[in-house]
């Protein structure tokens, strides 16, 4: 079995998106901005608001959470591409990220647009592709991105 040293792990991808794309933190990098500055948020059953960023995998976003604004979901398991090196030591992992604009409720204007997010994605991840999908009668406005990272795979023992 091959073990890998992931770069970036899903936690690093999420932190980069929260910091550089969604702009959720104050200048110190640790303090979360007030909810009015978030592009989107979940309202939990108890009424608490948290930023609408979720890592999906074995568990999806709970159905009893209400989404307002732009939601970001990151797949927990990346796609893996072997780049064809002779030693097989290097591969590329792609983290699938989706931004969905559910709009605002009760006339609340969100602080960030999908264009803002697309521009920030281009700056934060300049080598990665993002695809925009306009809103239709049956779908929400969305943006999907594939965030890549190199992976070093040690030889099989």
Secondary structure, 3 states (H helix, E strand, C coil): CCCEECCCCHHHHHHHHHHHHCCCECCCCCCECCHHHCCEEEECCCCCEEECEEEECCCCCCCCCEEEEEEEEEECCCEEEECCCCCCCEEEEEEEEEEEECCCCCCCCCCCCHHHHHHHHHHHCCCCCEEEECCCCCCCEEEEEEEEEEEEECCCC
